């Protein structure tokens, strides 16, 4: 049955993280219907939704609860009660738990209404759509959210479709999230340099840091292994991420956007072997701490504590964290080396990358869609969910959002990770953001490429065991290779890694990915 498919596929996702949680499926209980058949609310009038009965909705978001979130939510619910006879309860999946708790949210049969979704989430938006976990809102948009449908361009809606149907509401926020290295421009100038625009420039900067400072160039923890892998992929020819193995580990790639149906694992290339040798050299030079595999403090925290000359992250994070970086290190004025930029591989973020979806376990799918419409098309709702209460969490001065006088972060801080609800026309620049955002994104928009796999949903059911085994190999030897921490010579360690991947079944996974890609046509 479809419910069993949901559970089996989501358990496969859990196995990717190396954590398989035993759970009993409730997806076959009465009331759990296939996608698009969430029980609609009774309409008292043709073409309208009967809102006479109060709807209490549950909305899942990632991140932790801000200290003032309950006060903000109370204001939101006052408005929802008056406008839609509805209220929302926000539940949170904290960042360290997203890999396990997010898939279980759908596999467990829990009754909830809305959540964040993305093709890059621990379980893909397209997988959720294909397995019947999401409500088909294609026709519902015309009935209950026509303003929302009109607000989002047809091309953006098209990118959310799975087999011709819409299962999520995409954001209307322009952003790019390529990985890179945030580094101190004050140190750059101290060393007589102007900019880091290549790996060679980065090496020169890091050598100067090692020679002249009391802290390393990158002082992070084991998670930086993935960023080092991103650097390899993003700076090598036209390699792009491919589906099949989670992009949170050493994943599959394709050689170019045009050759997207041919995929391979970088481990079996000379480029990978050379990179592993380079990572050992960087580790031996002291570019990061010797205890990087066991460290608990991340690169950004060490940067702000003046214990690192930079940190690895993505562009949007660097931009958004600029104010906090400058507050901690006023002279640092961090710049950003974007790994994919030189090879013109900046990928355009599609609306579907941040979507809001409605669970088929929702008792009020139409009301849920009406609430989403309010958040994305009504500025008063938008400001509350994105910024908080004016005068308490923020004030706007000369078109810039700032903290109000007397603001105390310990008592007044609040906010929801509601990226999926963002809309460019309501965005107010913040004094904590890097002012380069708009000009940088405008430049990238001229050369950005589309993800060739947009709209593709990989079904891992035929290779769940292989993917789980590969994940275990990546979590051990893969991480060690990317941080130069293998017990053996790096070339010998790469040979071991290749052998372990072969034994784990990487060829079978690649064959399955290519088989499923054979008939796929990108929606871009």
Secondary structure, DSSP 4 states (H G I P E B T S, - for coil): -HHHHHHHHHHHHHHHTT--------TTSTT---TT---PPPPSSTTS---SS-EEEEEEEESPPPTTHHHHHHHHHHHHHHHHSEEEEEEEE-GGGHHHHHHHHHHS-----EEEE-TTSSS-HHHHHHTT-B---TTHHHHH-HHHHHHS-HHHHHTTEETTEE-EEE-B------EEEEE-HHHHHHTT-----SHHHHHHHHHHHHHH-SSBS----TTHHHHHHHHHHHHSTT-EE-SSS-TTSS-EEES-STTTT-EEEGGGSHHHHHHHHHHHHHHHHTSS-TTTTT--S-HHHHHHTTSBSEEEEEHHHHHHTHHHHHHHSTTT--EEEETTTTTT-PBPPPGGGSEEEEBTT-S-HHHHHHHHHHHHH-HHHHHHHHT-SBTTTBEEETTEEEPPTT--HHHH------GGG-BGGG---BTTS-TTHHHHHHHHHHH-B--TTTT----GGGGHHHHHHHHHHIIIIIHHHHTT--SS-HHHHHHHHHHHHHHHTHHHHHHHHHHHHTT-----
